[in-house]
Amino acid sequence: MDIFEKCHIDRLDRALKGGYYPYFMELTGNDGPIVEMEGQQKIMIGSNNYLGLTQDPRVIEAAIEATRKYGTSCSGSRFLNGTLDLHIELEQKLAQFMKKDAALIFSTGYQTNYGAISALAGQDDILIIDKSDHASIYAGTRGGFGPETKRYKHNDMNDLERVLSRCDPSKGKMIISDGVFSMEGDIVNLERLTEIARKYNARIYLDEAHGVGVLGKNGRGSGEFLGFEKDVDIVMSTFSKSFASLGGFIAGPEHVVRYLKHMASSLIFSASPTPAATAAALKALEIIQNEPERRQLLLDNGNFMRHELNRIGLDTGDSDLTPIVPIYVREEKKTFEFWWALYHAGVYTNPVVYPAVPREHDMIRTSYMATHNLEHLERCLDIIDKTAKKLDIPRSH
């Protein structure tokens, strides 16, 4: 048996031969809603640049100034020589913003979930996770000291209670859920989840990667939006979405954050966030706090597209009140073909197939920015509608 034998992936080979391979497309220009790929302009509705801050001059200038002052890298981990005063400032401001005792930043969002979950969960603990949680959460459950891991049906609180009712009451338990689910675009049922957590003495860990900057009066995510942020023990989020940067953070009780500073392997054994990324996130946080109108524009755009896509009969599933709007195709090959046709018509989207979603949940994932204007959105709708008709994409009515 050759260890490389598994590297032949039939469906990817078919996509390459068929000319509709959709991944690793080269971006040669980026103006937010409009990007350049293969020498042509595309309307970008496949980015998580929700507030449109990646091109904001204030964020760019903050990154440039930090690079001038500190250089391009710390060339070391936070644990040793890699902690800047910028890192500490960002952690303090994030803790204040999220209304938690303390915060800790990591170099990527994936490392944040992996490091925090794997460090917190021991062999006598039970992790209970939503089946649609992000891949980094799944990785964290496998990377620790052998915790027992159980899954419940997506956003199904009755199934969550069924799972918890069968857990050993003497063991430590933590429910881990996305706040906004990155593929489906729906929001966790946090009211019911917190009731169940209290009943079974379980901690709550909420991944707000797609919630912070997007939901809530102040932009603190689904916990604030739903009125239950005080019930959430640990909040995680990323800088690669609304913060227009790279990295992630945990916010929670001070003693828990201190523990993670000394036990999270992905923090200790990774280079610290670059000065540019840290300064960009700091400036983005300031804008998130001072310009709530951006969130309103973002949500208005998402709601407009969801309404219009439903109006023309496309299936957007349970997406609600978020800028993430899937179009369900429910067939892998047709999903790739739909993506290819949209791309060549001038609209960039994301094809999502198994294992990123369950089988027969294949979709085109669309996501919107505060900086999309009505002309962008109407042009996308026209192209999507015509292409869906041409390819006979399933309609919900």
N, C-alpha and C positions, 0 to 999 in steps of 0.2 A: 504493500500500500504506500503510495507516494503522498506525503503530507500536503503537497501542492495540488492534488487531484481536486480537492474541494473548491479550488479557485476558479473552476469553470462554472459559471452561473448561466444556465440556459436562457432564462428570460431576459437577462441583460444582453447576452449574445444576440438574441432575436431582435431586441430593440436596436442594437447597433447595426445589424444587417438590414433591418427594415427602415433605417433612417430616422427613427423617432426616439432615439436615446435622449433623455431629458436632463441629465445631470452634468455638473461641472461646466456649465456654460460660461464663457468668458465675458466678463463685464469690462468694457473699455471706457465708459463714461457714466457718471452718476449725478443726476441733478435732483434726486429724490423721487418724485412721481414719474419722471422721464429718465430712462437709462439708455445707454448705447451698447448694443451687442451685435457682433458680426457686421459692423458698419451701418446698422440701422437703429433708429429710435424705437423704443418700446415703452408702452405705459406699464409701469411697475405696480402690479397688485399682488406681488408675492413676497413682500418684504415685511419685517417686523419693526420697521422704522416708524412706529406709530405716530409720534409727535412731529416727525419730519425734522428732527434736530441734527441729523448727520451732516447737513449742509448749512446749519446755522452759523453765521460768522463768529458769534460769541463763543460757541463750543470749539470751533476750529482754532480761534486765537488762544483760548485757554490751553489747548493741547500744544500749540507751538511754543507758548511762553514757558510751559513746564519742561518741554524738551530742551529749550535754551538753558534753563536753570539747572536741570538735573541730568541732562543727557538722555540717551534713548532707552537705557535699561539700568536697573539696580544690579544686575548680574548676580543675584542671590535670592534666597528664599526670605519670606517674612520672618522666619524663625531666627535667622542669623543677621546678615548684613543688608537685608532687602526691605527694611521698613523705613519709609519716608515720613516726614511730618505731614505730607499730603495724604498718605494712607490713614493716619490717625485722625486728621481733620475730617476726612470723608466718613470714617466710621462713627465719629461723634455726631456728625450732622445727620447721618442715616438713622442712628438710634433715636435722636430727637424727633426726626420726621416720622418714623414708624411708631413712635410712642412705646419704645421698648427700652430696657435697661442698657443694653449694649448691642454693638454690631461688629461683624468681622467680615472683611472683604477677601475674596479669592480671585485667582487669575482668570477663571472662566466660570460660566454658570454651571456647566457640567461638573466641574471640579467641586463646586459649592455643594451640590446635592450629594455627589459621591462621597466627599470628605465628611460632611456633617452626619449623614445617615450611617455610614460605615463606622464612624467613631462612636456614635451614640448607642448603637444596637449591639448588645452582647448576646451570648449564647443562651441566657435565661430570659431573653426578651422576645416579644412578638410584635412584628410590624404588620399592619393591616393597610393594604394599598388598593386604590381604585385601579381597575383593569386598564383604564385609559391614561394612567399617569405617565409622565415623561420618561424616556429611556434612562435618563440620569438617575432617576429615583430607583428604577429597577436595578441599575448598576450598583447603587449604594446598598441595596438590600443584600447583594451578593458579595460585597467587598469587605464586610465586617468580620465579627467574631462568631459567625454562625448563628444569627438569630433565626427564629422561626418566622416565615413570611406567609401571609395569607392574603388572598385577593378577593375583592367583592365586585359585583356587577357595576358597570359604569354609572356613577351618581345614583345608585339604587340604595337608599337608606334602609329599606327593609332587609336587603341582603347584607348590608354592613352590620346591622344588629344581629342577624342570624349568625354571621361569622364570629362576632365578638362574644355572643352568648355561649359559644362552644370553646372559648379560650380559657386556659387555666387562670383563675382569678388571682393566684399568687404571683404571677409573672408580670413584669413591666410591659406595658402596651403603648403603642403609638400609632395613631391613624395618620396616614400620609396621603394628601390629595393635592392635585392642582387646584388653584383658585379659579382660573380661567383655563379651560382645556384647550391645548394648543392646536389640535386638529379639528375638533368638533365645534369650537367656539361657544360652548355653553358654560355656565357658571355653577360651581359647586353648591349643593343644597346645604349651606353652612348652618342654618338654624337647626335643622334636624340632626346634622352631624354633631354639633356641640351638645345637644341633648343626650345623644347616644354615648358620646365620650364621657360625659359626667356620670351617666348611669353605670358604666363599666370601668370607671377609673382609668381612662386612657388619655394620654397626651395627644395634642393636635399639632401637626407639622404641615404648614400650608405653603405650597409652591406658588408664588405670585409673580412668576416671570412675565406673564402676559396680563397681569392685573395692575401692578404698580405703574403709576403714570397714566393709566387708562380709566380705572374705575374709582369711584368715591369722590366726595366733595373736595377733598384735598389731594386725591390721587394716590391714596395708600393701598388701593386694591380692593378685592372682593370682600375682604373682612370689613373694611370701613363701609363699603357700598351696601352691604347687607346688615350692618349694625352689630357685628359679632367679633370685631377685632380683638377685644379684651379677652375673649375666650380662646384665642389662638395662642399656643405656647411659643411656637417658633415660626417665624416668617422667613421665607427664602425668596430672593428675586435676582434678576440679572441686570447687567448694564448694556446688553447687546440689543435691547428692544427700545423702550422709551428713553433710556439714558444715552443712546447714540454712541456707545463706547464698547468696551469688552471687559468682562469680569462678572462677578456676582457677589452676593452678600447674604449673611444670616443675621437676623435680629431676634433677640430673646432675652431671657434672664441672664444677669451678669455672670453667675457661676457656671452656667452652661456654655456661654461664649468663651469664658476663660478656659474651660475644659477643652473645647474644640481647638483653641489656639495651640494647645500642647499635644493634642491627640489626632487631629485630622491629617491623615497622611498626604492628601492632595494639597494641603497648605504648606506643610513642613518640607516636602520634597519637590516643590515647584518654585520656579522663579516668581517673584512678586509682580503684581500689576505694574505696567510701565508708567512712568510719569505722565506721558501723554494721555493714556487711557484713564488714569485716575483723575487728572485735571478736567478732562472732558466730562466724566461722570459728575464731578463736583459742580461744574457749570450747568449741566443738564438738570441736576437736582434743584438748583436755584430757579431755573426756568419753570420746572414742573410746579414749584411752590408759588411762583409769582404770576404765572400766565394760565389760569384755569380755562380760559377760552379755547386753548388748544385742545383740551380734552373734549369740550363740547363739539368742536368742529369734527374731531375724530369720530365720536360716537354718532353724530349726525350722518357722516359719510357711510359708516358701517350700516346704520339702520336704513338709509336710503337704498343701498345696494341689496340688502337682504329683502326689503319690501319689493323692489323691482324684479329681482331674480325669482322670487316667489310668484309675482304677478304674471311672469311669462311661463310659469309652470315648472321651473327647475327646483330640484329637491335640495333644500339647505339644512335639512335635519333639524336638530334642536338648537342650532345657533340662535343666540338671543342677547341683545343689548351690548354686544362686543364688536370690535372691528374685524373679527375672524368669521368669514362666511364660506363654508364649504359648498361645493356643488357635487352631489353624489352621482357617480356614474355606475358604480357597483360591478365593474368588469375591468380587469387590469389592462388588457390590450387596448380597449376603447378609451380608457383613461389616458394612456400614452398618446393615442392618436388625437384625442381632444386637445391635450396640451400642445402637441406639435402644430396643429392647425391654428390654435390661438396665438402661439408664438410667432408663426410666420405671417399672421394677420396683424401683428403689432402689439400684442398683449402678453406680458410675462406673468405666468401663474406657477403654482407648484403642484405637480402630480404626486399623489400620496397613495401608495399601495401597501399590501402586506409585506413585511411585518409591522410597518409604522401604524397601520390600522388593521382591525380584524378583516379576514377574508370577506369579500362581497361588500365591504365598506369603502372600496376604492373611490377616490374623490379628486377633484381639483380644489385645492385650498387657495382661497383668495383672502387677502388681508389689505386693510386700507390705512391711509395716513391722513393726518390733519391737513396736510398740504395738497391733497388731491382737490381739484376744483370740479365744478359740475360738468364742464366740457370733458375732462378726463373720464369721469364716471359714465357719462352718457355714451361716449365713444366705446368704452369697454362693454357696456350693456348691448350695444348694437352688434359688436363683433361676437360676443358670447352667444347672443340669441341666434344670429345667422349661422354660426358654426355648429351650435347644438342641433339646429334643424337639419343641417346638411349631414351630420353624423348620426342622426336619430338618437340623441342622448335622451334617456328616460325623463319624462315629465311627470310631475306629481298630480296632474289632473288632465 
